[in-house]
Amino acid sequence: MANETTIKELDGANMDIDLTSSGKVSWKQDKCPWNEAEKTDKHKCCVKDTSICDFFCGIKWPDFVLCSYPRKTHKG
């Protein structure tokens, strides 16, 4: 289906971080697919009281960020 969105489970969210901590954490942390595509580190999944990425789809227990990149899930 052309309109089907694939949701990725990005490991290592830990809910208080933004999933772009430059590898300076003691647990496994996947890279943001948007940052990888643009070869940057400026995109963040969610920052408390600040922003939520257009590709953010929620959290899955215990610490996975659900991501729909490259298909946006909402207007930011």
Helices and strands as residue ranges (DSSP letters): E 8-11, H 33-38, E 46-47, E 51-52, E 56-60, E 64-67
